[in-house]
Amino acid sequence: MRHAVLALFLSCVAPLSAQTPSQNTFRARLEQLPIMAIDSVALPLPLYPVLGRVSAVTADDRGNLYILNRAADGDPVVVLDPDGRLLRSWGKGLFTMPHGIRIDPAGNVWTVDANTSKIYKFNAAGGLLLQMQLERPREDIEFCGATDVAFLPDGHVLVSDGYCNGRVVELNPDGERVREWGSRGREPGQFRVAHSIALGPDQVVYVADRENGRLQRFDRLGRLLGVWDYVSQLYSVAFSREGELYISLRLTEEPRNYIVRIDPATGEMLERTSLNCLGHELAVSPGGALLPGLLCPDSTGHVLLYRRRD
């Protein structure tokens, strides 16, 4: 059956080497990895010309794409069928800085605003089911809120509250706070922008610690299990239903963007592909599709598909 991929411890801390390498050294290691056998396909968007910069993309069980974009004049949430035809859109006026979008096991659509730190839960048709608000320590900063969500088996939701607070917050199904962990900083268990969060098949919580360039692992209660250093800006983390683990990262010394498949048990890099734009948030569709939110420098939305070759 064809498998498609669309475009995109010191006892506790395990560095990539005895001494943290420079980005140039790390880039050389990246370039030596096997390249993912994929073809890129640009998705035509003729029916939605006002699509702005894409922050995140996800997909439902039917293969429909849910795109969160930063349109100057248009709906932030745009839903396309697998061929790129517009199905519906919504959300105008609700967002200041659209950041993350995920679909929960029941098919509901969750979005996160990185400015207001508001988290919205919609049904698949765009009906608002729940609105949650996390506190912002400062009102004068454009990015000072939450970034991403992940779903626990009991219906609870984990939120990476990344920019100002540097923590993970657990909410119950009614949006009430259960617990939180983490703080801003460079030590293990701290974050310099908790930018993305994902739950592994073994119930381990993975958090992309963007500015520290690390992928940190926790148990369900927030106890630190390990830290893997990738000497980069580590933007996003996502699992496939088959348990494959992917990260998106950016090297800043000579800007380059990658998606890398890593071993979820060891953090070892296994294979990679390069992106023309920043893979801001990464999702994996139910069919095994990698969906990077391609945040490109211009104001035009880009949705790129990567299909694994037979």
Backbone as CSV, one residue per row, in Angstrom:
resi,resn,N_x,N_y,N_z,CA_x,CA_y,CA_z,C_x,C_y,C_z
1,MET,0.863,-1.191,0.000,0.000,0.000,0.000,0.891,1.230,0.000
2,ARG,0.512,2.191,-0.782,1.331,3.385,-0.910,1.305,4.187,0.379
3,HIS,2.489,4.609,0.791,2.617,5.426,2.003,2.978,6.832,1.563
4,ALA,2.085,7.803,1.857,2.293,9.172,1.387,2.818,10.046,2.505
5,VAL,3.726,10.928,2.155,4.196,11.937,3.091,4.038,13.274,2.420
6,LEU,3.231,14.182,2.988,2.977,15.484,2.432,3.854,16.496,3.162
7,ALA,4.243,17.672,2.042,4.884,18.884,2.532,3.921,19.964,2.858
8,LEU,5.766,17.880,5.008,5.920,18.372,6.202,5.245,18.215,6.874
9,PHE,21.570,12.613,28.484,21.163,12.760,29.852,22.488,12.874,30.677
10,LEU,24.195,13.774,30.607,24.576,13.583,32.015,23.388,12.844,32.568
11,SER,23.264,11.920,33.331,22.188,10.981,33.595,20.888,11.393,32.952
12,CYS,20.618,12.671,32.828,19.333,13.119,32.294,19.503,13.755,30.933
13,VAL,20.663,14.356,30.667,20.857,15.099,29.431,21.848,14.362,28.546
14,ALA,21.428,14.069,27.314,22.294,13.355,26.376,22.659,14.276,25.233
15,PRO,23.824,14.948,25.262,24.217,15.811,24.148,24.571,14.984,22.921
16,LEU,24.654,15.662,21.780,24.975,14.969,20.544,26.418,14.486,20.532
17,SER,27.276,15.103,21.304,28.661,14.673,21.426,29.169,15.125,22.786
18,ALA,30.391,14.756,23.108,30.928,15.135,24.409,30.989,16.645,24.551
19,GLN,31.175,17.347,23.436,31.162,18.800,23.431,30.154,19.248,22.386
20,THR,29.285,20.175,22.776,28.242,20.618,21.851,28.881,21.165,20.580
21,PRO,28.516,20.652,19.406,29.144,21.113,18.169,28.607,22.463,17.739
22,SER,29.333,23.121,16.855,28.838,24.350,16.259,27.759,24.014,15.252
23,GLN,27.024,25.051,14.832,25.998,24.808,13.823,26.614,24.321,12.519
24,ASN,27.801,24.808,12.170,28.436,24.342,10.935,28.741,22.852,11.007
25,THR,29.241,22.407,12.157,29.520,20.980,12.335,28.224,20.181,12.313
26,PHE,27.218,20.716,12.976,25.929,20.025,13.020,25.304,19.960,11.628
27,ARG,25.440,21.037,10.859,24.909,21.041,9.501,25.581,19.975,8.652
28,ALA,26.878,19.817,8.824,27.583,18.779,8.073,27.042,17.400,8.412
29,ARG,26.729,17.189,9.675,26.146,15.906,10.078,24.765,15.733,9.460
30,LEU,23.985,16.817,9.443,22.659,16.750,8.820,22.763,16.380,7.341
31,GLU,23.683,17.018,6.650,23.802,16.802,5.215,24.276,15.392,4.884
32,GLN,24.867,14.704,5.843,25.306,13.330,5.613,24.196,12.310,5.856
33,LEU,23.070,12.760,6.410,21.970,11.839,6.663,21.348,11.373,5.350
34,PRO,20.761,10.177,5.331,19.983,9.773,4.154,18.852,10.769,3.901
35,ILE,18.587,11.025,2.639,17.524,11.961,2.262,16.208,11.202,2.134
36,MET,15.150,11.742,2.687,13.838,11.117,2.551,13.472,11.013,1.077
37,ALA,13.008,9.838,0.683,12.634,9.612,-0.716,11.246,10.186,-0.959
38,ILE,11.197,11.496,-1.226,9.918,12.170,-1.410,9.981,13.106,-2.604
39,ASP,8.817,13.368,-3.173,8.665,14.366,-4.221,7.805,15.495,-3.680
40,SER,8.159,16.726,-4.009,7.385,17.869,-3.541,6.374,18.277,-4.601
41,VAL,5.173,18.630,-4.134,4.096,19.078,-5.011,3.496,20.340,-4.413
42,ALA,3.454,21.423,-5.177,2.841,22.660,-4.705,1.333,22.547,-4.851
43,LEU,0.603,22.779,-3.778,-0.855,22.702,-3.813,-1.412,23.985,-4.399
44,PRO,-2.177,23.928,-5.503,-2.755,25.146,-6.066,-3.825,25.702,-5.140
45,LEU,-3.845,27.015,-5.001,-4.816,27.662,-4.124,-5.618,28.721,-4.885
46,PRO,-6.230,28.369,-6.044,-6.885,29.386,-6.868,-8.160,29.942,-6.258
47,LEU,-8.790,29.199,-5.335,-10.082,29.628,-4.810,-9.961,30.425,-3.524
48,TYR,-8.760,30.609,-3.050,-8.599,31.381,-1.822,-7.410,32.324,-1.973
49,PRO,-7.563,33.386,-2.772,-6.418,34.248,-3.083,-5.925,35.077,-1.908
50,VAL,-6.703,35.193,-0.808,-6.263,36.037,0.294,-5.560,35.239,1.387
51,LEU,-5.184,33.994,1.083,-4.453,33.205,2.065,-3.138,33.898,2.418
52,GLY,-2.926,34.145,3.709,-1.716,34.823,4.146,-0.631,33.835,4.541
53,ARG,0.380,34.326,5.238,1.494,33.464,5.659,0.953,32.308,6.494
54,VAL,1.375,31.118,6.153,0.857,29.912,6.803,1.657,29.645,8.078
55,SER,0.944,29.505,9.187,1.577,29.194,10.456,1.570,27.708,10.759
56,ALA,0.484,27.010,10.362,0.359,25.588,10.695,-0.657,24.940,9.763
57,VAL,-0.481,23.637,9.545,-1.390,22.833,8.728,-1.617,21.507,9.432
58,THR,-2.843,21.008,9.395,-3.116,19.665,9.883,-4.159,19.034,8.966
59,ALA,-4.526,17.778,9.229,-5.446,17.067,8.343,-6.365,16.172,9.148
60,ASP,-7.584,15.941,8.609,-8.518,15.036,9.264,-8.457,13.655,8.627
61,ASP,-9.330,12.761,9.081,-9.301,11.384,8.596,-9.643,11.264,7.115
62,ARG,-10.297,12.260,6.545,-10.654,12.236,5.122,-9.572,12.841,4.240
63,GLY,-8.523,13.341,4.847,-7.460,13.965,4.075,-7.668,15.436,3.821
64,ASN,-8.746,16.027,4.385,-8.950,17.466,4.247,-7.894,18.220,5.048
65,LEU,-7.409,19.324,4.483,-6.355,20.114,5.109,-6.952,21.300,5.838
66,TYR,-6.517,21.501,7.074,-6.920,22.647,7.889,-5.709,23.558,8.024
67,ILE,-5.796,24.735,7.451,-4.669,25.651,7.361,-4.925,26.841,8.268
68,LEU,-3.974,27.130,9.145,-4.043,28.328,9.977,-3.089,29.349,9.379
69,ASN,-3.640,30.483,8.947,-2.812,31.459,8.242,-3.001,32.858,8.834
70,ARG,-2.065,33.726,8.493,-2.052,35.089,9.030,-2.475,36.079,7.946
71,ALA,-3.682,35.873,7.432,-4.198,36.723,6.367,-4.492,38.123,6.895
72,ALA,-4.124,39.128,6.101,-4.432,40.504,6.486,-5.923,40.769,6.386
73,ASP,-6.580,40.138,5.424,-8.016,40.334,5.228,-8.612,39.013,4.775
74,GLY,-9.009,38.182,5.712,-9.542,36.871,5.384,-9.667,36.036,6.634
75,ASP,-10.173,34.847,6.481,-10.355,33.955,7.618,-9.041,33.257,7.978
76,PRO,-8.690,33.215,9.254,-7.456,32.533,9.657,-7.495,31.019,9.442
77,VAL,-8.675,30.380,9.591,-8.783,28.940,9.396,-9.400,28.674,8.027
78,VAL,-8.669,27.970,7.187,-9.121,27.649,5.832,-9.049,26.133,5.666
79,VAL,-10.144,25.540,5.183,-10.218,24.094,5.022,-10.289,23.762,3.537
80,LEU,-9.366,22.923,3.077,-9.308,22.506,1.683,-9.467,20.998,1.608
81,ASP,-10.049,20.524,0.495,-10.082,19.086,0.281,-8.704,18.619,-0.181
82,PRO,-8.471,17.309,-0.320,-7.128,16.835,-0.670,-6.588,17.374,-1.990
83,ASP,-7.473,17.871,-2.880,-7.024,18.426,-4.161,-6.870,19.938,-4.131
84,GLY,-7.075,20.551,-2.972,-6.883,21.990,-2.851,-8.130,22.813,-3.062
85,ARG,-9.306,22.184,-3.195,-10.543,22.942,-3.362,-11.054,23.438,-2.015
86,LEU,-11.500,24.684,-1.994,-11.969,25.295,-0.759,-13.265,24.646,-0.293
87,LEU,-13.300,24.212,0.962,-14.506,23.652,1.565,-15.201,24.663,2.467
88,ARG,-14.448,25.344,3.326,-15.026,26.313,4.256,-13.880,27.073,4.918
89,SER,-14.236,28.136,5.607,-13.246,28.907,6.357,-13.968,29.633,7.490
90,TRP,-13.183,30.052,8.496,-13.790,30.764,9.615,-12.711,31.442,10.457
91,GLY,-13.162,32.210,11.441,-12.272,32.744,12.461,-11.886,34.197,12.340
92,LYS,-12.396,34.916,11.341,-12.003,36.311,11.197,-12.409,37.101,12.438
93,GLY,-11.476,37.870,12.973,-11.731,38.680,14.145,-11.423,38.007,15.467
94,LEU,-11.141,36.704,15.446,-10.867,35.981,16.689,-9.385,35.986,17.062
95,PHE,-8.520,36.208,16.079,-7.088,36.011,16.284,-6.311,37.310,16.137
96,THR,-5.225,37.396,16.907,-4.242,38.454,16.710,-2.976,37.903,16.064
97,MET,-2.494,36.750,16.570,-1.310,36.099,16.001,-1.578,34.592,15.925
98,PRO,-2.256,34.128,14.853,-2.512,32.687,14.707,-1.202,31.901,14.740
99,HIS,-1.195,30.810,15.546,0.071,30.108,15.735,-0.023,28.609,15.490
100,GLY,-0.932,27.907,16.161,-0.984,26.456,16.063,-2.381,25.940,15.803
101,ILE,-2.460,24.802,15.091,-3.748,24.157,14.840,-3.545,22.641,14.912
102,ARG,-4.448,21.963,15.628,-4.422,20.512,15.776,-5.849,19.976,15.754
103,ILE,-5.998,18.706,15.400,-7.294,18.033,15.423,-7.235,16.940,16.481
104,ASP,-8.202,16.938,17.411,-8.193,15.955,18.484,-8.795,14.631,18.019
105,PRO,-8.712,13.564,18.827,-9.218,12.258,18.395,-10.696,12.227,18.037
106,ALA,-11.483,13.182,18.553,-12.916,13.239,18.228,-13.200,14.043,16.965
107,GLY,-12.158,14.606,16.348,-12.345,15.379,15.121,-12.559,16.859,15.342
108,ASN,-12.426,17.341,16.579,-12.544,18.770,16.846,-11.243,19.487,16.501
109,VAL,-11.374,20.755,16.148,-10.247,21.558,15.692,-9.846,22.537,16.789
110,TRP,-8.577,22.482,17.194,-8.054,23.359,18.231,-7.051,24.335,17.617
111,THR,-7.160,25.603,18.010,-6.220,26.610,17.533,-5.649,27.383,18.718
112,VAL,-4.460,27.953,18.492,-3.757,28.685,19.543,-3.308,30.030,18.987
113,ASP,-3.528,31.094,19.767,-3.097,32.443,19.402,-1.910,32.824,20.279
114,ALA,-0.759,33.089,19.654,0.469,33.352,20.395,0.535,34.761,20.958
115,ASN,-0.378,35.648,20.573,-0.411,36.987,21.151,-1.349,37.039,22.352
116,THR,-2.593,36.642,22.152,-3.589,36.729,23.224,-3.522,35.563,24.198
117,SER,-2.841,34.478,23.820,-2.787,33.235,24.589,-4.176,32.626,24.755
118,LYS,-5.010,32.816,23.734,-6.327,32.188,23.721,-6.268,30.870,22.948
119,ILE,-6.952,29.886,23.472,-7.040,28.569,22.851,-8.502,28.329,22.513
120,TYR,-8.792,28.042,21.251,-10.158,27.824,20.796,-10.346,26.368,20.393
121,LYS,-11.507,25.834,20.747,-11.915,24.507,20.308,-13.146,24.669,19.428
122,PHE,-13.057,24.198,18.179,-14.152,24.276,17.210,-14.581,22.865,16.828
123,ASN,-15.815,22.729,16.355,-16.152,21.490,15.659,-15.629,21.586,14.238
124,ALA,-15.750,20.518,13.475,-15.146,20.480,12.138,-15.764,21.497,11.189
125,ALA,-16.986,21.939,11.493,-17.652,22.927,10.650,-17.293,24.356,11.028
126,GLY,-16.538,24.539,12.102,-16.130,25.875,12.519,-16.940,26.442,13.660
127,GLY,-17.860,25.662,14.226,-18.634,26.139,15.361,-17.785,26.169,16.620
128,LEU,-17.808,27.295,17.331,-16.984,27.455,18.523,-17.582,26.653,19.676
129,LEU,-16.798,25.735,20.239,-17.242,24.880,21.338,-16.708,25.338,22.684
130,LEU,-15.490,25.883,22.689,-14.848,26.233,23.954,-13.772,27.274,23.695
131,GLN,-13.655,28.217,24.622,-12.584,29.215,24.550,-11.863,29.247,25.889
132,MET,-10.540,29.149,25.851,-9.717,29.159,27.053,-8.706,30.291,26.964
133,GLN,-8.323,30.824,28.098,-7.395,31.946,28.150,-6.324,31.667,29.199
134,LEU,-5.061,31.702,28.790,-3.954,31.634,29.735,-3.438,33.044,29.989
135,GLU,-2.929,33.266,31.203,-2.492,34.614,31.559,-1.208,34.974,30.826
136,ARG,-1.099,36.254,30.492,0.093,36.804,29.858,0.774,37.737,30.851
137,PRO,2.074,37.529,31.138,2.752,38.398,32.103,3.005,39.807,31.575
138,ARG,2.984,39.967,30.238,3.185,41.296,29.653,2.214,41.502,28.502
139,GLU,1.713,42.722,28.398,0.759,43.052,27.339,1.408,43.790,26.179
140,ASP,2.672,44.197,26.339,3.323,45.036,25.333,4.172,44.242,24.351
141,ILE,4.117,42.898,24.430,4.927,42.057,23.556,4.008,41.329,22.576
142,GLU,4.389,41.342,21.308,3.534,40.737,20.280,3.392,39.236,20.488
143,PHE,4.506,38.564,20.780,4.478,37.127,21.054,4.685,36.936,22.561
144,CYS,3.607,36.651,23.268,3.720,36.468,24.718,2.714,35.423,25.192
145,GLY,2.362,34.462,24.326,1.312,33.529,24.687,1.636,32.087,24.357
146,ALA,0.581,31.291,24.336,0.678,29.856,24.090,1.001,29.586,22.621
147,THR,1.438,28.349,22.355,1.933,28.026,21.020,1.289,26.793,20.394
148,ASP,0.977,25.748,21.189,0.591,24.465,20.611,-0.180,23.655,21.647
149,VAL,-0.864,22.606,21.179,-1.600,21.707,22.077,-1.345,20.258,21.679
150,ALA,-1.516,19.362,22.659,-1.466,17.919,22.435,-2.544,17.294,23.310
151,PHE,-3.002,16.106,22.921,-4.184,15.520,23.540,-3.835,14.233,24.272
152,LEU,-4.241,14.157,25.550,-4.030,12.977,26.369,-5.207,12.010,26.212
153,PRO,-5.001,10.729,26.483,-6.064,9.741,26.258,-7.326,9.978,27.085
154,ASP,-7.210,10.643,28.234,-8.379,10.878,29.079,-9.145,12.145,28.719
155,GLY,-8.802,12.764,27.590,-9.485,13.972,27.165,-8.853,15.248,27.662
156,HIS,-7.825,15.144,28.510,-7.115,16.335,28.946,-6.234,16.859,27.807
157,VAL,-5.888,18.130,27.909,-5.123,18.803,26.859,-3.864,19.406,27.466
158,LEU,-2.732,19.189,26.798,-1.474,19.812,27.192,-1.218,21.009,26.285
159,VAL,-0.881,22.137,26.878,-0.617,23.373,26.137,0.832,23.784,26.367
160,SER,1.576,23.976,25.291,2.897,24.592,25.431,2.688,26.099,25.475
161,ASP,2.885,26.668,26.661,2.685,28.110,26.879,4.052,28.757,26.759
162,GLY,4.432,29.030,25.498,5.832,29.072,25.180,6.583,30.366,25.308
163,TYR,5.988,31.513,24.970,6.825,32.683,24.722,7.239,33.416,25.990
164,CYS,6.313,33.849,26.803,6.680,34.572,28.020,6.773,33.654,29.231
165,ASN,5.874,32.686,29.326,5.816,31.859,30.531,6.772,30.671,30.514
166,GLY,7.065,30.098,29.341,8.007,28.992,29.258,7.594,27.810,30.095
167,ARG,6.423,27.254,29.821,5.902,26.168,30.647,4.965,25.301,29.829
168,VAL,4.520,24.209,30.443,3.458,23.362,29.905,2.305,23.400,30.893
169,VAL,1.086,23.592,30.378,-0.117,23.653,31.202,-1.042,22.514,30.796
170,GLU,-1.555,21.780,31.790,-2.536,20.735,31.517,-3.930,21.248,31.868
171,LEU,-4.855,21.088,30.921,-6.246,21.496,31.103,-7.143,20.267,31.053
172,ASN,-8.239,20.281,31.811,-9.205,19.191,31.701,-10.131,19.456,30.525
173,PRO,-11.052,18.536,30.194,-11.896,18.731,29.007,-12.756,19.997,29.038
174,ASP,-12.976,20.568,30.226,-13.748,21.807,30.334,-12.867,23.048,30.283
175,GLY,-11.574,22.870,30.060,-10.659,24.002,29.976,-10.147,24.486,31.310
176,GLU,-10.385,23.720,32.382,-9.901,24.112,33.706,-8.491,23.587,33.936
177,ARG,-7.666,24.390,34.610,-6.273,24.039,34.809,-6.138,22.901,35.815
178,VAL,-5.317,21.906,35.472,-5.050,20.764,36.344,-3.680,20.900,36.987
179,ARG,-2.670,21.178,36.182,-1.296,21.346,36.685,-0.485,22.077,35.624
180,GLU,0.724,22.458,36.008,1.668,23.044,35.053,3.075,22.707,35.501
181,TRP,4.010,22.775,34.549,5.411,22.571,34.891,6.295,23.365,33.956
182,GLY,7.521,23.604,34.427,8.498,24.327,33.621,8.541,25.807,33.957
183,SER,9.619,26.458,33.479,9.805,27.895,33.626,10.790,28.336,32.552
184,ARG,10.998,29.651,32.424,11.945,30.137,31.425,13.373,29.952,31.923
185,GLY,14.230,29.469,31.012,15.624,29.306,31.370,16.325,28.310,30.479
186,ARG,17.554,27.981,30.829,18.399,27.105,30.022,18.646,25.750,30.670
187,GLU,18.237,25.574,31.923,18.493,24.324,32.619,17.553,23.227,32.124
188,PRO,17.931,21.963,32.312,17.010,20.877,31.958,15.660,21.068,32.645
189,GLY,14.581,20.913,31.873,13.244,21.123,32.391,12.751,22.544,32.257
190,GLN,13.653,23.475,31.863,13.257,24.851,31.568,13.187,25.052,30.056
191,PHE,12.578,26.181,29.634,12.383,26.429,28.208,12.723,27.875,27.856
192,ARG,13.330,28.039,26.691,13.420,29.356,26.050,12.558,29.270,24.794
193,VAL,11.286,29.417,24.990,10.189,29.262,24.021,9.842,27.784,23.847
194,ALA,8.871,27.340,24.626,8.270,26.018,24.424,7.337,26.142,23.226
195,HIS,7.849,25.760,22.050,7.207,26.140,20.798,6.254,25.089,20.255
196,SER,6.402,23.841,20.660,5.565,22.773,20.112,5.556,21.624,21.102
197,ILE,4.479,20.829,21.062,4.332,19.732,22.021,3.646,18.564,21.340
198,ALA,4.060,17.339,21.693,3.461,16.143,21.097,3.498,15.015,22.121
199,LEU,2.531,14.126,22.001,2.449,12.956,22.875,2.821,11.724,22.081
200,GLY,3.815,10.964,22.583,4.228,9.747,21.910,3.316,8.585,22.223
201,PRO,3.428,7.496,21.458,2.580,6.325,21.695,2.804,5.685,23.052
202,ASP,3.959,5.949,23.680,4.229,5.431,25.025,3.825,6.417,26.114
203,GLN,3.050,7.459,25.725,2.568,8.500,26.641,3.672,9.411,27.160
204,VAL,4.829,9.396,26.513,5.877,10.363,26.832,5.553,11.676,26.125
205,VAL,5.741,12.784,26.848,5.460,14.115,26.310,6.761,14.716,25.778
206,TYR,6.750,15.146,24.515,7.913,15.741,23.862,7.639,17.224,23.640
207,VAL,8.575,18.069,24.059,8.417,19.515,23.913,9.596,20.075,23.128
208,ALA,9.291,20.806,22.061,10.318,21.487,21.273,10.685,22.791,21.973
209,ASP,11.874,22.830,22.549,12.403,23.980,23.274,13.182,24.823,22.271
210,ARG,12.491,25.738,21.603,12.991,26.330,20.360,14.342,27.009,20.487
211,GLU,14.454,28.015,21.327,15.681,28.809,21.368,16.827,28.088,22.057
212,ASN,16.536,27.079,22.883,17.605,26.242,23.425,18.012,25.147,22.454
213,GLY,17.248,24.966,21.361,17.590,23.960,20.362,17.462,22.541,20.857
214,ARG,16.515,22.312,21.782,16.441,21.007,22.432,15.056,20.383,22.290
215,LEU,15.038,19.074,22.300,13.801,18.321,22.440,13.816,17.714,23.837
216,GLN,12.854,18.119,24.669,12.806,17.643,26.039,11.654,16.652,26.209
217,ARG,11.892,15.632,27.040,10.927,14.549,27.229,10.500,14.483,28.693
218,PHE,9.178,14.324,28.886,8.597,14.307,30.221,7.592,13.169,30.326
219,ASP,7.334,12.753,31.586,6.227,11.837,31.764,4.933,12.631,31.889
220,ARG,3.838,11.943,32.052,2.520,12.579,32.067,2.399,13.660,33.148
221,LEU,3.126,13.521,34.245,3.040,14.457,35.355,4.077,15.574,35.280
222,GLY,4.850,15.600,34.194,5.819,16.662,34.022,7.188,16.371,34.582
223,ARG,7.471,15.119,34.941,8.812,14.762,35.425,9.746,14.576,34.235
224,LEU,10.891,15.221,34.285,11.837,15.212,33.167,12.434,13.827,32.966
225,LEU,12.404,13.343,31.736,12.971,12.048,31.374,14.265,12.174,30.595
226,GLY,14.416,13.256,29.825,15.624,13.400,29.034,15.601,14.651,28.184
227,VAL,16.792,15.063,27.728,16.957,16.250,26.892,17.894,15.911,25.743
228,TRP,17.461,16.190,24.515,18.315,15.972,23.349,18.603,17.326,22.705
229,ASP,19.883,17.598,22.461,20.319,18.892,21.943,20.561,18.791,20.437
230,TYR,19.938,19.713,19.668,20.089,19.703,18.211,20.739,20.974,17.665
231,VAL,21.342,21.789,18.502,22.215,22.891,18.073,21.545,23.748,17.001
232,SER,20.313,24.149,17.237,19.559,24.861,16.215,18.381,25.539,16.886
233,GLN,17.544,26.188,16.084,16.211,26.554,16.559,15.299,25.368,16.255
234,LEU,14.801,24.723,17.291,13.972,23.542,17.110,12.506,23.966,17.224
235,TYR,11.840,24.004,16.074,10.517,24.623,16.014,9.374,23.692,16.372
236,SER,9.418,22.459,15.925,8.216,21.650,16.084,8.549,20.180,16.220
237,VAL,7.579,19.431,16.767,7.708,17.997,16.964,6.359,17.366,16.680
238,ALA,6.369,16.191,16.020,5.111,15.533,15.668,5.345,14.042,15.487
239,PHE,4.330,13.266,15.825,4.330,11.822,15.657,3.367,11.406,14.568
240,SER,3.715,10.332,13.861,2.749,9.660,13.006,1.988,8.639,13.841
241,ARG,0.887,8.126,13.308,0.136,7.093,14.021,0.934,5.806,14.167
242,GLU,1.920,5.639,13.305,2.775,4.451,13.380,3.915,4.632,14.373
243,GLY,4.000,5.785,15.015,5.031,6.021,16.011,6.300,6.632,15.482
244,GLU,6.341,7.040,14.219,7.514,7.739,13.690,7.551,9.157,14.256
245,LEU,8.737,9.613,14.632,8.902,10.920,15.263,9.687,11.852,14.342
246,TYR,9.119,13.043,14.121,9.735,14.043,13.253,9.896,15.353,14.008
247,ILE,10.951,16.088,13.660,11.147,17.441,14.162,11.410,18.359,12.982
248,SER,11.071,19.626,13.143,11.473,20.638,12.171,12.413,21.603,12.876
249,LEU,13.499,21.941,12.197,14.500,22.809,12.813,15.071,23.772,11.792
250,ARG,15.690,24.818,12.330,16.290,25.861,11.500,17.697,26.162,12.016
251,LEU,18.654,26.120,11.090,20.014,26.557,11.402,20.129,28.030,11.049
252,THR,20.641,28.821,11.969,20.610,30.273,11.794,21.910,30.864,11.282
253,GLU,23.052,30.175,11.458,24.328,30.742,11.022,24.339,30.955,9.506
254,GLU,23.855,29.961,8.781,23.592,30.102,7.344,22.196,29.538,7.166
255,PRO,21.155,30.376,7.186,19.788,29.880,7.388,19.408,28.724,6.469
256,ARG,19.096,27.610,7.088,18.613,26.435,6.381,17.547,25.770,7.240
257,ASN,16.547,25.199,6.568,15.419,24.592,7.259,15.316,23.116,6.888
258,TYR,15.016,22.297,7.887,14.978,20.853,7.689,13.790,20.235,8.424
259,ILE,13.351,19.095,7.906,12.563,18.141,8.672,13.438,16.912,8.844
260,VAL,13.514,16.416,10.075,14.373,15.281,10.388,13.554,14.217,11.099
261,ARG,13.685,12.979,10.646,13.079,11.870,11.376,14.091,11.370,12.384
262,ILE,13.646,11.217,13.629,14.565,10.793,14.681,14.018,9.565,15.391
263,ASP,14.911,8.856,16.052,14.536,7.689,16.835,13.898,8.173,18.141
264,PRO,12.628,7.812,18.410,11.958,8.325,19.611,12.522,7.788,20.917
265,ALA,13.339,6.746,20.845,13.936,6.189,22.061,15.296,6.804,22.373
266,THR,16.059,7.177,21.334,17.428,7.640,21.544,17.674,9.075,21.093
267,GLY,16.793,9.612,20.235,17.014,10.935,19.669,17.951,10.948,18.482
268,GLU,18.457,9.789,18.067,19.374,9.717,16.916,18.668,10.180,15.649
269,MET,19.355,10.999,14.855,18.805,11.459,13.583,18.923,10.346,12.548
270,LEU,17.822,10.074,11.836,17.770,8.949,10.915,17.757,9.364,9.451
271,GLU,16.991,10.366,9.090,16.932,10.859,7.709,16.355,12.262,7.728
272,ARG,16.530,12.963,6.611,16.120,14.363,6.600,15.672,14.786,5.217
273,THR,14.985,15.935,5.194,14.703,16.620,3.945,14.859,18.108,4.201
274,SER,15.144,18.862,3.153,15.310,20.308,3.270,14.034,21.019,2.855
275,LEU,13.790,22.194,3.456,12.631,23.013,3.134,13.101,24.360,2.609
276,ASN,12.304,24.939,1.701,12.629,26.262,1.180,12.272,27.364,2.164
277,CYS,11.305,27.092,3.045,10.870,28.059,4.049,10.896,27.397,5.413
278,LEU,10.715,28.191,6.438,10.698,27.682,7.798,9.528,26.730,8.018
279,GLY,9.805,25.528,8.531,8.750,24.600,8.924,8.264,24.963,10.314
280,HIS,7.359,25.934,10.397,7.005,26.574,11.658,6.330,25.620,12.628
281,GLU,5.269,24.958,12.184,4.656,23.907,12.988,4.473,22.687,12.107
282,LEU,4.703,21.522,12.680,4.693,20.282,11.929,3.558,19.399,12.415
283,ALA,2.858,18.764,11.477,1.820,17.791,11.811,1.993,16.568,10.927
284,VAL,1.436,15.461,11.373,1.415,14.241,10.581,-0.031,13.795,10.446
285,SER,-0.496,13.654,9.222,-1.893,13.303,8.989,-2.160,11.851,9.370
286,PRO,-3.438,11.468,9.516,-3.761,10.074,9.819,-3.218,9.092,8.790
287,GLY,-3.038,9.533,7.550,-2.499,8.673,6.512,-0.988,8.644,6.456
288,GLY,-0.314,9.283,7.402,1.144,9.282,7.424,1.747,10.467,6.725
289,ALA,0.985,11.538,6.552,1.446,12.702,5.802,2.111,13.720,6.706
290,LEU,3.309,14.137,6.323,4.004,15.202,7.036,3.565,16.542,6.486
291,LEU,3.058,17.400,7.348,2.497,18.679,6.931,3.201,19.815,7.659
292,PRO,4.221,20.406,7.072,4.850,21.560,7.710,4.094,22.841,7.387
293,GLY,3.847,23.661,8.407,3.355,25.010,8.150,4.517,25.838,7.648
294,LEU,4.530,26.117,6.352,5.668,26.795,5.726,5.531,28.302,5.901
295,LEU,6.224,28.838,6.884,6.177,30.263,7.172,7.265,30.941,6.355
296,CYS,6.879,31.425,5.173,7.835,32.005,4.228,7.951,33.515,4.444
297,PRO,9.054,34.122,3.981,9.274,35.550,4.243,8.235,36.462,3.612
298,ASP,7.680,36.090,2.461,6.705,36.982,1.834,5.343,36.801,2.489
299,SER,4.361,37.580,2.056,3.043,37.593,2.689,2.087,36.590,2.081
300,THR,2.541,35.805,1.104,1.670,34.863,0.407,1.710,33.505,1.079
301,GLY,0.532,32.862,1.195,0.470,31.538,1.782,1.026,30.479,0.850
302,HIS,1.771,29.532,1.403,2.332,28.420,0.642,1.948,27.117,1.320
303,VAL,1.381,26.200,0.557,1.110,24.863,1.064,1.795,23.884,0.133
304,LEU,2.807,23.199,0.639,3.611,22.296,-0.170,3.403,20.875,0.307
305,LEU,3.197,19.966,-0.626,3.001,18.572,-0.305,4.270,17.789,-0.644
306,TYR,4.622,16.863,0.240,5.723,15.953,-0.029,5.168,14.531,-0.010
307,ARG,5.299,13.811,-1.114,4.825,12.443,-1.193,5.993,11.483,-1.287
308,ARG,5.967,10.499,-0.412,7.029,9.498,-0.444,6.935,8.664,-1.708
309,ARG,8.068,8.440,-2.327,8.073,7.635,-3.548,7.800,6.182,-3.258
310,ASP,7.148,5.526,-4.208,6.881,4.092,-4.063,8.198,3.307,-4.135
